[in-house]
Amino acid sequence: MLDAHRLALFAEVAHAGSIAGAAQALSFTPSAVSQQLAKLERDVGAPLLHRNPRGVTLTPAGAALLSHAETVVGELRTAERTVRALLGEEPAQLTVGTFASAGMTLVPAALAGFRRDHPAVALRLLDLEPPDGYGLVSSRDLDLLITHRYPGAPLPDPSGLTRSLLRSERFRLILPEGHPKARVRRLTLRALAGEDWISGSPGVPNRSCLDQLAGAAGVTLTVAYETRDYQVILALVEAGLGVAFVPESVLERVGPARIEVRDVADARPARDVFLVHHRQPGRLVTEMIERLGPQ
């Protein structure tokens, strides 16, 4: 039978991306971590990691084992929390993972309200870009994950977790203040084909969404500036460097800005925002979910 402690250590290394990073998080020495990993690999009968100067990557056997390791670790932590709850002990920490724009718009008020009501519970927030984070929920390194899916993107297998739709968030076109196209009554992607666009690099969800919209409209769009940070996108548009789609929630948090906000007749993108947690999330996680409810 595989050793649960070694499985937990292996999951930590996989999440950290390096033996040194895992050792630091666990307050172990790198050599101690390496020794335990070597024993686990002997138990499994196959190498689990590719070691390189920049860190580690999973072998096929390691990738197959990781989801099981995360589940084992999660079940052990669930057992511990169940006993502590029976003893009347409140969890010492609540950890939430979120993507950047939700961390700016959806999360702050919920965290502030939770802290007021539960000052003894330490709050921890992790910045995770989708689709990352599902394994961290399985292993209970995360109590709650806020994640998203852009149009056309596949949803990861929730692997025994609960995933629920929090909201669907539409995107709006933003242009520099005074841009001639802002005066066009019925704006289309074809009318914007000659503009410089601002979006993420290829493979980033907002860029994949933009490429999909352009393909559906039969036009080619030029992405002149690549960034996935919506605050940077806003600043670049405000400076007159291009046009972009941004989530409506980001615009709700923006003060007076030198931009024009419009809809595009043949492109109305939206992304779905999901909550991911264990099937029996516990009282504090349930309370946080309620605080994150319809905004």
N, C-alpha and C positions, 0 to 999 in steps of 0.2 A: 504494500500500500504506500502511496506517495505521502511524504511528510507535509503536513499542512503549513508548518512554519516556512519550509523551503518554497512552497507554492506562493505564499504571501510575499516572500522576498523576491521571487521571480516576477510576480505581478508589479511590484514596486520598481524593479529595474526596467521592465517594459514600459511603464508609465513615465519614468524619468528619462528614458532614452540613453542612459549610461549607468555603468556600475558606480562611478564616483558620485553621481547625483543621487542615486538610491542610498548609497552609504551615508552621505551627508544627511539625508532626510531621516534615516533610521538611527543615526548616531552610531554607526558601525564603521569599521575600517574597510576600505575597498578590498583588501586581501581577504577579510572574513566573508564579505559578500561573495567574492569569487570562489572561495572554497565551498560555500553552501550551494552555489549554482553548479559547480562541478559535481557535487554529490547528487544533486537533482538530475543532472544530465546522465549520470551513471544509472540512477534508478529508472529513468525513462528509457535509456538505451539509445539515445540520439542527441546530437547537439541541438540546443534550443536557441542559441544566439550566435550571430556573426559579430565578432568584436573587431572594431576598427578605431583609428585614432580619434574620430569624432564622437564615438559612442558605440551603441549596439543597435542591431536590427534583428528582427525575429527570423528564424529559419521556418520552413513550413511546419515542422513539428512544434516549434515554439508558438507560432500563430494559432495552431490547433489547440495547444494546451492553455493558452492565455485566457480564453473565455471561461474554461473550466476553473482555472485558478481564481479568476475574479469572482465567480459564483461561490466557490468554497470560502474565500475570504469574506464575502458579503454575508454568507450564512452564519459564519462564526461571529461576525460583528452583530448580526441580528440577534443571535442567541444571547450575547452579552447584554445588549440593550434591553431585551425582553426581561431578563432577570433583574436588571437595574430598575426597570419600570415597575416591576412587582414589588421592589423594595422601596418604591416611592422616590427614586432618584431621578431628577430631570437631567437630560443629556447636557454635557458640558459644552458642546459645540454643535452648530448647524452650518453645513457647508453647501453653498450654492454655486453652480457653474453657469456662466452665461456668456453669450456673444457680445461684442463690443457695444453695438447700438442699443441693445436691450439693457445693458449695464448702465447706459446713460439715461434711458427713458423710462423703462418699466420697473427697474429694480430699486432705485434709491428710496422712494417713498415707502415701499413694502419693507425694506430693511430697517428704515428709521422707526416705523411703527412697531415692528417686531422687537427692536431693541428697547423701546420704551416699556413694552409689556413684559419683557424677559431680560432684564439687565444682567442676570447671572449667566446667561447662555452666550458664549463667544460666537460671533458671526464671522464666517470666512467666505470670501468671494473669489472665485477662480475665473479668469478670462479664457474662454475656450471657443474656438471657431468651429462651427459645424463642419463635418459630422462628428468631431471629437467629443468625448465625454460619456458615451454609453457604457463603456467598460468601467469607468470610474464610479458610475452609479451601481453597477453590478457588484463591485468590490466594497461599496459603502464608503469610498473615499469622498463621494459626493452624496448628499442627501437629496438634492433636487437639481435637475439640469434644465435650463432654458435653452432651447435650440430652435433651428428654423429649417425650412426647405423652400428653395426657390422653384419656380415653375420648371418642370421637366427633370428636376434632380430626383434621384432615387432616395427613398427613406431607408436608413439602416434598420436591420433586424433588431427589434427591441429585446430579444433574447430573454423572455420571461419578465420583463419590466412592464410598467404601465406607461403608455404615452397618450396624452390627451391634447386636443387642439385648444390653445389659449386664445388666439385671435388670428384673423387674416388681415394683413396689413398692405394696403395698396401703396404703390410708388407714384410719385409726381415728377414731372419734368421740371428742372430748374435751368434758367438761362440768366446771363448777366443782365443787370438792370438796363433797360433801354434797348435791349436787343431787338432788331427789326422783326425777327420771327415771333416775338411775343405779341405783335399786333395782328398776326394772322388769325383769322376767325376759326378756321378748322385746321389745326396743326396735325401733320402726319409725319411718320418716320421718313417717307420719301422726301418731304420738304426739308428734313433735317439731315439728309444724307451728306451734304457738303460741310457740315459742322465738325469741329474738333470735339470729340467726346472724352469724358473722364470716367473711368471705370477701373475695376480690378484687372489684374493680369490674367492671361488665359488660364482657365481652370478654376478661378475664383468664382463663387456662386453668382455674384452680381454681373460679372462679365459673361458667364455662360448664359445667363438670362438675357442679357442684351444681345448676344450673338443669335440666340434662338428667336428673339423678336425681329431682328433684322432679316434672318432667313425667311421667316413667315411673311414678311412684307416684301421680300424680293429685293432688298437693298443692301448695299455694303456701307458700313459705318466705320469711320476712322477713329480709333482710340489713340489719342495723342498723349494722354497722361494717365499712367497706371497707378492706382492706389485703391486699397480696399477700405480705407478709413473715411467714413462719411464726413467727418469734420474737415479733413483735408480737402475732400471733394467740394464741400461748401465754400471753403476759402478760395479754391482755384476758380470756381464759377464766379464768385464775387469779384475776383480780380480780372474777369473778362477773358479767361483762357479757354473756355469751352462750355459744353452743356452736359447734363447728366440726369439720370433717374436716381432719386433718393427716397427712402421710406418716409411716409407721411409723419410718423412719430418723431423723426429727427427734426423735421421742420417745425413741429409743435414746440420744441425746446429752443428754437432759434429766436433771438431778439431781432430788432430791426436790421435787415441785411439788404445789401444792394443786389438783389436777385429778383427774377420774375418766376412765378410758379404757374405751371399750366398742365393740362391734360393733353394726351396725344390720342387722336381718334382711332388709329389702328394699332395701338399698343397700350394696353392697360395692365401692366405687370403688378403682381401682388405676391407676397410670400406668406407662408403659413408658419406661425410661431407655436411651438409645442412645449409642454412640460413632460419630463421623463422622471420617474421615481419608482421605488419598489411598490409591489402590489399592496403591501400593508405599510404605508408610509410613516405611520406614527403621528401623534397629536401635533407636534411642533411643525412637521413638514406639511400636514394638512392645513394648519393655520397659515403658513407661508403661502401655500397655493391659493387660499381664499384671499389673501392680501394682494396677490398678483392677478386676481380675477379681472373681469371687464373693466377697462380703464375709462 
